[in-house]
Amino acid sequence: MTIAQLNIHDFRNINSAEILPSPKFNFIIGDNGSGKTSFLEAIYMLGHGRAFRHQLSSRIIQHDKSELVLFSKIISTKNKIHSVGLSKTRSGENKIKIDNDQGFKLAELAKLLPMQLITPEGFDLLSGGPKYRRAFIDWGCFHHYSEFITLWNNLRRLLKQRNALLKRSINYDQLKPWDKELVPVANRISQIRHDYIEKIRHEIIKTSHDFLPEYDLDCQFYQGWEQSLDYAQLLVENFERDKLFSYTTIGPHKADLKLRINNIPIEVLFSRGQLKLLMCALRLAQGEFYAQYHNQACLYLIDDFASELDLTKRALLAKRLKSTDSQVFISAVDQEQIQAMVDENDKIFYIKSGIISE
């Protein structure tokens, strides 16, 4: 999929804009605070229904407006044109239109516009808590296993109900009906996650070695409890502990992706520049695996391209991005930071105080 047209209305400091991007590389140049990240967030929101910096609608809708509106024309790999519209009100209500039909869910937007996001805040994927790496795993599971989204929603519902019951339960028998539903869902989600990591593991290790050849990355999936143990039995054995904490302490909601070098956690061993390269390697490995599997390229959004990377590392990342044959949107403060990457089919957009020009 590629975005052929993007219209932005009342989104952050962008009052109104119509952009006709290149199907290849698109560079957004502007000073800090000019609206570069807002440009990228508008694209991200079309695929997720939310911005990546703030969740509150009041933070992304212009202060004197009641809603924001985004519209795009998307070209599929078979050259079919889709129109996608999204509006969001101050109360947080989303209205989604695809090909002029209403009533779509956010999951359908995500299927239509698969994208990888690389931002300065993206270090959380490596140095943040397990939830960031679970989100990385679940992106792939969502796009590769049609049943996953239903299972994931059921897991959230069952855990919420179980945790509420833990606060007032006297004995484990009161939890049995919920656990009878929870166990098969938890096991299936864990199986899907394990299968996905096994499929993509080679890509992650290979791409990481391309970016950081001096290191051999070890990548292991942890499902949220010891794999050799029975989850149903563990829930029984952990009842008193769960009751004490008033939440379920083990399960797929505690899953993680363990990334180590010689059994040392990478966040301890790596510099920020190395962490950024590894983060990019993970995103590229996942996007390239998606493209191979679906015969359709991902879209890449890269905010503040030059941060933490020297000229050599920028060139390495740029070369790899070019090889994906994907549509890419990159923001930078200075045109000199990206000048060596620009080809005749690419476009450069300049943004100042929310006004975008080509």
N, C-alpha and C positions, 0 to 999 in steps of 0.2 A: 504494500500500500504506500502511496505517496500523497501528500497534501498538495493539491493544485491551487487552492485558494483558501485564504484564511481571513475572516472578518472578526474584528474585536470591537466590542462596544462597552464602555463604562467598566472596564476591568483595571483595577488599581489606578495608575496614573495615565493609562491609555484611554482617551476619550472615545476615539473612533479611528479605525485603521482597516484598510483592505490591502492584503499582501498576496502577491503571486510568487510563491517560492520556486526555486529550482528543484527539480527532482533529485539533485545530487547534494552539493554542499551549500548551506546558507549561513552567512556570517552576520552577526548582529554586533555592531560596534557602537560604543557610547561610554560616557563617563559613569562612575558609580552613582546610583540613584536616578539614572536617566530613564530606566524602564526596560533594560535588557532582560533581566530575569523575569519581569512581568510578561514579556513577549513569549519566553519559553514556558512560563506557567500557564498561559492561555492555551498553548498546544497540549500541555500535559493534562489540563482540565478537560479538554475534549475527549481524552482517552480514559479519564478516571472519575470525572465528576467533582473533582476537588483540586485545590492548589497543593503544591508540595511544600510551601513554607508555612502557611497558616490554614487552619481548618475553619475558622470563624468567617461566615459570610460577610460580616461587617468590615473585615480586614481587606477583602478583595473587591467589594463593590464600591464604586466611587461614592463619596460621602453624601452627595445630594441626589443620588439615584436610588430607585427602589429595587432594581435588579441589574444583572449583567447579562449580556447576550454574546454568544460565540457561534460562528457559522463556518463551515468548511465544505469544500468539494474534494472528495478523495477518489483517487484512481486506483483500481485494483490491479493485480498482476495480469488479469485478463482484459485490461483496458475498460472495465466497466466503471462508470462514474456514479459515486454515491454522494448524496448531500447529508450533512450531519449538522444539526442545530442543538444547542444547549443553552438554556437560560437558568439562572439561579437567583432566587429572591433573598431578601434579608433574613427571612425566617429559615433559610436553608433548603427550601423546596427546589428540587431539580425538575425541569421539564425537558424531555429529550425527544427530538425528532430525527428519524432516519428515513431518507427518501420520502419526506413529507408525511410519514406516518408517525403517530404519537404512541405513548404507552410503553416505551422501551425502558429497560433497566440498565443500571450502570455497567453490569457485567457484559451487556451486549455492545456497549461502547468500547470496553476494553478488548473484546474479541476483534472488533473492527479496526482498532488502532493500537496494535502492540508496539510498545516503545520502551526503550531503556533510558534511564535518567542518570547522569553523572554530574554531581554538584559538589561544591566545597564542603557541604554538610554531609556528603555521602560517606565520609569516614566512619559513620556509625555502623555501616555494613560490616566493618572489620573490628572496630574498637568499641562499638556500642554493645548493648545487651543482645541476648539471643533473638528477641522479637524481630530485629532487623534482618538477621540471616534466615529466620523462618519466612519472612515476607519475600526474600529472594527465592527460596525454595518454592513457596506457594505460587509465585508468579509463573514459574515453569509448570507446576502441576495444574494450575488453572488452564493454561493454554494447551496442554498435552493430554489431559484426561477429562473428558466431558462430564464425568460424574463428580469431579472434585468440588466444584462450587456448592453443590447441594450437600455433600458430606460436610464441608467446612461450615456452612450455615447451621446444619444440625448439631455439629460439635459445639459451636458457640451457644446455641440455645440450651443444650443439655447441661453444659458446664454452668451456665448462669442459674438454671433451675436447681442443680445439685448444690451449688455454693449457697444459694438462699436457704435450702433445706438444712444444710449443715449447721446453720446458726441456731436452729430450733430443734434439731433431732436429739433424741435420747439414746437410741441404739441404732446399729447398722441396718436393721431390718427395714427401717423407714426409707433407706436409700436404695434398697434392692431394685425396685421397679425402674428407677432412673439409670442405675448401673447396667441393668439388663439391656437398655437401649444404647448406653454410652459405649460399652465395651466393643461391640462390632464396628461402630463408627470409628472409634479411636484406632482399632487395629487396621481397618481399611485405609484410613488416612495415612497411617504410618507406613503401610506397605507401598502406597502410591509415592510418598515422599522418598522412601528408600529406593524404589525403582527408578525414579527420576534422577536422583543423585548418582546412581550407578551408571545411568546412560550418559550423563553430562560430565561425570568426574574426569574422564580422559581429556575432554575439551578444556576444562578448568585448569588442569595440571599443565597441559601443553601450552595454552595461551599464557599462563603465568610464567612458564619457563622462557617463552619468547620475549616477554617484557623484562624478566629478572633472571637471566640465564645462570647467574651464580648461585641460585637457590633451587632446591627441590622441594616443592610444596607437597604436604600431605593433607588430604581432604577427606574427612570422615563424617558420616551422618549419625547423629544421636537422636533417637526417637522420643526421648522424654522419660524413659525408664529403661532398665537393663533389658536388652533384647531377649535374653534367654529366659526371662521370668514372665509369668502369666499376669496380664494386666488386671483381669478380674480378681485374682487372688490378692494382688497388691492393693487394690482399692479397699478390700476387706481389712487387710493388715494395717493400712494407713488411716483407718477411720478416726481413731482417737487423735492422731496428729492433725488430720484435716479439720476435725471439729475444733481443735485448739486454735488453729489459724483461720478458721471460717472460710476456707477455700480448698479446692482440690490441688494438692501439692505435686502430683505426678500425672503425666499424660502427654498427649501430642501438643498441648499448649505450652509445653516446656521443651520442645524439640530445638535442636541447634545444629549448626554446621561447624565442625571443629577444623580450624585451619592452623597448621603448625609447620615449623621447619625444625627438623631434628628434635621433635617433641617439645619445642619451645613455641608458645603462642606468638603469632606474627605481630600482634600489637606491642609485644615486649621487644621484639627483635628489630622491627623495621622503623626507618625514619618516615617522616610525613610524605616525602617524595616517593618513597618505595610503597607506602600504603596507598597512595593515589594510583600508582601504576598497577598494583594488585587489584584495587577496586575496579579500575578500567578493564583489567583482564577478565575479571568475573563477569562484568556486564557484557563485554564483547563475546565471551565464550557462550553465555546464555543466549544472546541475540543471534549469534551465528548458528547455534544448535537449533534454535527456533526456525531460522531461515531454511536450513537443510531439511528439517522435518516437514515444514509446511510449504516449501517451495515459494516462500514469500519473505521478503526482507523486513526486519524490524526498522523502526524509526529511532534515531538517537538524538537525545537532547543533552548538550554539554554546556554547563554554565561556568564561566570564568575559566576558559580552557587553559590558560597559561599558569594558573596558580600551582605552586609546588613543583613545577616541571621545568627543567632547563631545556635549551634548544634541541639537544640530541633526543631527549625523551619526548618532546613535543613532536618531533619529526617521526619518531617511531610510532606514536599513537596515531598521528595523521595518516601514515602509510597504511596502518592496519584498518583504520576506518574507511579509507578509500577502497580497500580491497573487498569490503563487504557489499559494495554497490548499493548501499542504503541511502535513504534521504537523511541528511544530518543537519541539525541546527546548532550552531556554536556561538556563544557570546564571548566577547573580549573587550578590554578597555581600549586597546591600542591596535590599529590595523597592522602595525609592524609585527605583532605577535602571530598573525595568521597569514601574512602576505605570501610566504613560501608555499602555502597549501592551496592557494586559489588557482583554479583552472578556468578555462574559457566558458564552461557550462555552469559554473557556480555563480552565486549572487551575494552581493554585500549590501546589507541594510544598515543605515545610520539612524540612531535614535537619540533624541534630545528632548527632555521634559515631556516624554510620552508621545512625541510626534515622530513617526517613522517615515523615512524616505529611502529610496533605492539608489 
